[in-house]
């Protein structure tokens, strides 16, 4: 069973051509940290 601790919702589009590192940097900037689960969802 997968336990959901938090749900994040995007409120603006992001240029996916920027790459994984840029997407992860945005997650960290917005939420303050990135968990292993969040990085799995980004990739």
PDB file of N, CA, C and O in Angstrom:
ATOM      1  N   UNK A   1       0.837  -1.167   0.000  1.00  0.00           N
ATOM      2  CA  UNK A   1       0.000   0.000   0.000  1.00  0.00           C
ATOM      3  C   UNK A   1       0.890   1.242   0.000  1.00  0.00           C
ATOM      4  O   UNK A   1       1.889   1.295   0.717  1.00  0.00           O
ATOM      5  N   UNK A   2       0.531   2.221  -0.792  1.00  0.00           N
ATOM      6  CA  UNK A   2       1.268   3.477  -0.862  1.00  0.00           C
ATOM      7  C   UNK A   2       0.607   4.494   0.061  1.00  0.00           C
ATOM      8  O   UNK A   2      -0.594   4.746  -0.032  1.00  0.00           O
ATOM      9  N   UNK A   3       1.406   5.072   0.951  1.00  0.00           N
ATOM     10  CA  UNK A   3       0.890   6.083   1.875  1.00  0.00           C
ATOM     11  C   UNK A   3       1.167   7.474   1.306  1.00  0.00           C
ATOM     12  O   UNK A   3       2.307   7.784   0.958  1.00  0.00           O
ATOM     13  N   UNK A   4       0.153   8.298   1.212  1.00  0.00           N
ATOM     14  CA  UNK A   4       0.301   9.651   0.686  1.00  0.00           C
ATOM     15  C   UNK A   4       0.394  10.614   1.855  1.00  0.00           C
ATOM     16  O   UNK A   4      -0.551  10.749   2.632  1.00  0.00           O
ATOM     17  N   UNK A   5       1.548  11.292   1.981  1.00  0.00           N
ATOM     18  CA  UNK A   5       1.752  12.256   3.057  1.00  0.00           C
ATOM     19  C   UNK A   5       1.345  13.665   2.653  1.00  0.00           C
ATOM     20  O   UNK A   5       0.849  14.437   3.473  1.00  0.00           O
ATOM     21  N   UNK A   6       1.558  13.994   1.385  1.00  0.00           N
ATOM     22  CA  UNK A   6       1.231  15.341   0.903  1.00  0.00           C
ATOM     23  C   UNK A   6       0.988  15.282  -0.600  1.00  0.00           C
ATOM     24  O   UNK A   6       1.496  14.406  -1.301  1.00  0.00           O
ATOM     25  N   UNK A   7       0.204  16.232  -1.066  1.00  0.00           N
ATOM     26  CA  UNK A   7      -0.085  16.343  -2.492  1.00  0.00           C
ATOM     27  C   UNK A   7       0.263  17.759  -2.933  1.00  0.00           C
ATOM     28  O   UNK A   7      -0.174  18.736  -2.325  1.00  0.00           O
ATOM     29  N   UNK A   8       1.049  17.856  -3.987  1.00  0.00           N
ATOM     30  CA  UNK A   8       1.392  19.169  -4.540  1.00  0.00           C
ATOM     31  C   UNK A   8       0.665  19.355  -5.870  1.00  0.00           C
ATOM     32  O   UNK A   8       0.558  18.418  -6.662  1.00  0.00           O
ATOM     33  N   UNK A   9       0.175  20.542  -6.104  1.00  0.00           N
ATOM     34  CA  UNK A   9      -0.567  20.836  -7.326  1.00  0.00           C
ATOM     35  C   UNK A   9       0.112  21.996  -8.042  1.00  0.00           C
ATOM     36  O   UNK A   9       0.337  23.052  -7.451  1.00  0.00           O
ATOM     37  N   UNK A  10       0.435  21.798  -9.299  1.00  0.00           N
ATOM     38  CA  UNK A  10       1.061  22.851 -10.088  1.00  0.00           C
ATOM     39  C   UNK A  10       0.026  23.901 -10.448  1.00  0.00           C
ATOM     40  O   UNK A  10      -1.105  23.572 -10.806  1.00  0.00           O
ATOM     41  N   UNK A  11       0.414  25.168 -10.352  1.00  0.00           N
ATOM     42  CA  UNK A  11      -0.523  26.230 -10.709  1.00  0.00           C
ATOM     43  C   UNK A  11      -0.038  27.052 -11.888  1.00  0.00           C
ATOM     44  O   UNK A  11      -0.679  28.029 -12.275  1.00  0.00           O
ATOM     45  N   UNK A  12       1.096  26.658 -12.464  1.00  0.00           N
ATOM     46  CA  UNK A  12       1.571  27.302 -13.682  1.00  0.00           C
ATOM     47  C   UNK A  12       2.356  26.293 -14.504  1.00  0.00           C
ATOM     48  O   UNK A  12       2.962  25.378 -13.945  1.00  0.00           O
ATOM     49  N   UNK A  13       2.354  26.444 -15.807  1.00  0.00           N
ATOM     50  CA  UNK A  13       3.064  25.480 -16.654  1.00  0.00           C
ATOM     51  C   UNK A  13       4.580  25.621 -16.500  1.00  0.00           C
ATOM     52  O   UNK A  13       5.088  26.669 -16.101  1.00  0.00           O
ATOM     53  N   UNK A  14       5.282  24.538 -16.829  1.00  0.00           N
ATOM     54  CA  UNK A  14       6.740  24.532 -16.760  1.00  0.00           C
ATOM     55  C   UNK A  14       7.289  23.985 -18.065  1.00  0.00           C
ATOM     56  O   UNK A  14       6.747  23.037 -18.633  1.00  0.00           O
ATOM     57  N   UNK A  15       8.348  24.581 -18.523  1.00  0.00           N
ATOM     58  CA  UNK A  15       8.987  24.129 -19.754  1.00  0.00           C
ATOM     59  C   UNK A  15       9.741  22.836 -19.467  1.00  0.00           C
ATOM     60  O   UNK A  15      10.785  22.857 -18.816  1.00  0.00           O
ATOM     61  N   UNK A  16       9.219  21.715 -19.948  1.00  0.00           N
ATOM     62  CA  UNK A  16       9.818  20.426 -19.656  1.00  0.00           C
ATOM     63  C   UNK A  16      11.118  20.187 -20.440  1.00  0.00           C
ATOM     64  O   UNK A  16      11.826  19.216 -20.177  1.00  0.00           O
ATOM     65  N   UNK A  17      11.428  21.055 -21.385  1.00  0.00           N
ATOM     66  CA  UNK A  17      12.691  20.927 -22.115  1.00  0.00           C
ATOM     67  C   UNK A  17      13.883  21.312 -21.255  1.00  0.00           C
ATOM     68  O   UNK A  17      15.027  21.042 -21.622  1.00  0.00           O
ATOM     69  N   UNK A  18      13.625  21.946 -20.106  1.00  0.00           N
ATOM     70  CA  UNK A  18      14.701  22.414 -19.239  1.00  0.00           C
ATOM     71  C   UNK A  18      15.468  21.258 -18.601  1.00  0.00           C
ATOM     72  O   UNK A  18      16.659  21.396 -18.324  1.00  0.00           O
ATOM     73  N   UNK A  19      14.819  20.134 -18.365  1.00  0.00           N
ATOM     74  CA  UNK A  19      15.493  18.971 -17.814  1.00  0.00           C
ATOM     75  C   UNK A  19      15.068  18.637 -16.394  1.00  0.00           C
ATOM     76  O   UNK A  19      14.367  19.400 -15.731  1.00  0.00           O
ATOM     77  N   UNK A  20      15.518  17.467 -15.952  1.00  0.00           N
ATOM     78  CA  UNK A  20      15.149  16.947 -14.642  1.00  0.00           C
ATOM     79  C   UNK A  20      15.720  17.802 -13.518  1.00  0.00           C
ATOM     80  O   UNK A  20      15.046  18.037 -12.515  1.00  0.00           O
ATOM     81  N   UNK A  21      16.956  18.269 -13.675  1.00  0.00           N
ATOM     82  CA  UNK A  21      17.591  19.062 -12.621  1.00  0.00           C
ATOM     83  C   UNK A  21      16.831  20.360 -12.372  1.00  0.00           C
ATOM     84  O   UNK A  21      16.671  20.779 -11.225  1.00  0.00           O
ATOM     85  N   UNK A  22      16.363  20.993 -13.438  1.00  0.00           N
ATOM     86  CA  UNK A  22      15.596  22.230 -13.308  1.00  0.00           C
ATOM     87  C   UNK A  22      14.247  21.959 -12.652  1.00  0.00           C
ATOM     88  O   UNK A  22      13.797  22.741 -11.815  1.00  0.00           O
ATOM     89  N   UNK A  23      13.603  20.864 -13.024  1.00  0.00           N
ATOM     90  CA  UNK A  23      12.323  20.511 -12.411  1.00  0.00           C
ATOM     91  C   UNK A  23      12.498  20.235 -10.917  1.00  0.00           C
ATOM     92  O   UNK A  23      11.681  20.666 -10.103  1.00  0.00           O
ATOM     93  N   UNK A  24      13.550  19.526 -10.563  1.00  0.00           N
ATOM     94  CA  UNK A  24      13.808  19.245  -9.154  1.00  0.00           C
ATOM     95  C   UNK A  24      14.130  20.525  -8.388  1.00  0.00           C
ATOM     96  O   UNK A  24      13.720  20.681  -7.237  1.00  0.00           O
ATOM     97  N   UNK A  25      14.858  21.437  -9.018  1.00  0.00           N
ATOM     98  CA  UNK A  25      15.165  22.731  -8.384  1.00  0.00           C
ATOM     99  C   UNK A  25      13.891  23.525  -8.133  1.00  0.00           C
ATOM    100  O   UNK A  25      13.781  24.200  -7.109  1.00  0.00           O
ATOM    101  N   UNK A  26      12.924  23.457  -9.049  1.00  0.00           N
ATOM    102  CA  UNK A  26      11.649  24.149  -8.839  1.00  0.00           C
ATOM    103  C   UNK A  26      10.870  23.538  -7.680  1.00  0.00           C
ATOM    104  O   UNK A  26      10.269  24.263  -6.887  1.00  0.00           O
ATOM    105  N   UNK A  27      10.877  22.216  -7.576  1.00  0.00           N
ATOM    106  CA  UNK A  27      10.195  21.539  -6.472  1.00  0.00           C
ATOM    107  C   UNK A  27      10.810  21.964  -5.149  1.00  0.00           C
ATOM    108  O   UNK A  27      10.092  22.264  -4.196  1.00  0.00           O
ATOM    109  N   UNK A  28      12.133  21.992  -5.085  1.00  0.00           N
ATOM    110  CA  UNK A  28      12.814  22.394  -3.855  1.00  0.00           C
ATOM    111  C   UNK A  28      12.531  23.855  -3.534  1.00  0.00           C
ATOM    112  O   UNK A  28      12.356  24.204  -2.367  1.00  0.00           O
ATOM    113  N   UNK A  29      12.484  24.711  -4.544  1.00  0.00           N
ATOM    114  CA  UNK A  29      12.208  26.131  -4.316  1.00  0.00           C
ATOM    115  C   UNK A  29      10.795  26.349  -3.777  1.00  0.00           C
ATOM    116  O   UNK A  29      10.583  27.216  -2.929  1.00  0.00           O
ATOM    117  N   UNK A  30       9.842  25.580  -4.255  1.00  0.00           N
ATOM    118  CA  UNK A  30       8.448  25.768  -3.843  1.00  0.00           C
ATOM    119  C   UNK A  30       8.161  25.097  -2.497  1.00  0.00           C
ATOM    120  O   UNK A  30       7.558  25.705  -1.613  1.00  0.00           O
ATOM    121  N   UNK A  31       8.593  23.850  -2.348  1.00  0.00           N
ATOM    122  CA  UNK A  31       8.236  23.078  -1.158  1.00  0.00           C
ATOM    123  C   UNK A  31       9.317  23.083  -0.087  1.00  0.00           C
ATOM    124  O   UNK A  31       9.067  22.640   1.034  1.00  0.00           O
ATOM    125  N   UNK A  32      10.499  23.566  -0.398  1.00  0.00           N
ATOM    126  CA  UNK A  32      11.571  23.617   0.587  1.00  0.00           C
ATOM    127  C   UNK A  32      12.444  22.381   0.608  1.00  0.00           C
ATOM    128  O   UNK A  32      13.560  22.432   1.124  1.00  0.00           O
ATOM    129  N   UNK A  33      11.978  21.287   0.070  1.00  0.00           N
ATOM    130  CA  UNK A  33      12.749  20.045   0.033  1.00  0.00           C
ATOM    131  C   UNK A  33      12.099  19.108  -0.980  1.00  0.00           C
ATOM    132  O   UNK A  33      10.957  19.305  -1.395  1.00  0.00           O
ATOM    133  N   UNK A  34      12.841  18.108  -1.355  1.00  0.00           N
ATOM    134  CA  UNK A  34      12.311  17.080  -2.244  1.00  0.00           C
ATOM    135  C   UNK A  34      12.576  15.720  -1.618  1.00  0.00           C
ATOM    136  O   UNK A  34      13.710  15.408  -1.256  1.00  0.00           O
ATOM    137  N   UNK A  35      11.549  14.926  -1.492  1.00  0.00           N
ATOM    138  CA  UNK A  35      11.705  13.585  -0.947  1.00  0.00           C
ATOM    139  C   UNK A  35      11.986  12.599  -2.070  1.00  0.00           C
ATOM    140  O   UNK A  35      11.888  12.947  -3.247  1.00  0.00           O
ATOM    141  N   UNK A  36      12.330  11.391  -1.713  1.00  0.00           N
ATOM    142  CA  UNK A  36      12.573  10.357  -2.718  1.00  0.00           C
ATOM    143  C   UNK A  36      11.307  10.091  -3.537  1.00  0.00           C
ATOM    144  O   UNK A  36      11.383   9.835  -4.738  1.00  0.00           O
ATOM    145  N   UNK A  37      10.156  10.154  -2.890  1.00  0.00           N
ATOM    146  CA  UNK A  37       8.896   9.937  -3.601  1.00  0.00           C
ATOM    147  C   UNK A  37       8.632  11.048  -4.607  1.00  0.00           C
ATOM    148  O   UNK A  37       8.139  10.788  -5.705  1.00  0.00           O
ATOM    149  N   UNK A  38       8.953  12.268  -4.248  1.00  0.00           N
ATOM    150  CA  UNK A  38       8.742  13.386  -5.166  1.00  0.00           C
ATOM    151  C   UNK A  38       9.643  13.260  -6.393  1.00  0.00           C
ATOM    152  O   UNK A  38       9.218  13.566  -7.507  1.00  0.00           O
ATOM    153  N   UNK A  39      10.856  12.822  -6.199  1.00  0.00           N
ATOM    154  CA  UNK A  39      11.751  12.667  -7.345  1.00  0.00           C
ATOM    155  C   UNK A  39      11.288  11.531  -8.239  1.00  0.00           C
ATOM    156  O   UNK A  39      11.514  11.579  -9.448  1.00  0.00           O
ATOM    157  N   UNK A  40      10.654  10.524  -7.689  1.00  0.00           N
ATOM    158  CA  UNK A  40      10.109   9.437  -8.515  1.00  0.00           C
ATOM    159  C   UNK A  40       8.965   9.944  -9.380  1.00  0.00           C
ATOM    160  O   UNK A  40       8.821   9.519 -10.526  1.00  0.00           O
ATOM    161  N   UNK A  41       8.156  10.843  -8.848  1.00  0.00           N
ATOM    162  CA  UNK A  41       7.037  11.383  -9.594  1.00  0.00           C
ATOM    163  C   UNK A  41       7.482  12.332 -10.691  1.00  0.00           C
ATOM    164  O   UNK A  41       6.815  12.454 -11.718  1.00  0.00           O
ATOM    165  N   UNK A  42       8.606  13.006 -10.480  1.00  0.00           N
ATOM    166  CA  UNK A  42       9.112  13.945 -11.485  1.00  0.00           C
ATOM    167  C   UNK A  42       9.671  13.201 -12.676  1.00  0.00           C
ATOM    168  O   UNK A  42       9.476  13.628 -13.814  1.00  0.00           O
ATOM    169  N   UNK A  43      10.358  12.107 -12.445  1.00  0.00           N
ATOM    170  CA  UNK A  43      11.011  11.382 -13.542  1.00  0.00           C
ATOM    171  C   UNK A  43      10.078  10.568 -14.340  1.00  0.00           C
ATOM    172  O   UNK A  43      10.494   9.908 -15.293  1.00  0.00           O
TER     173      UNK A  43
END
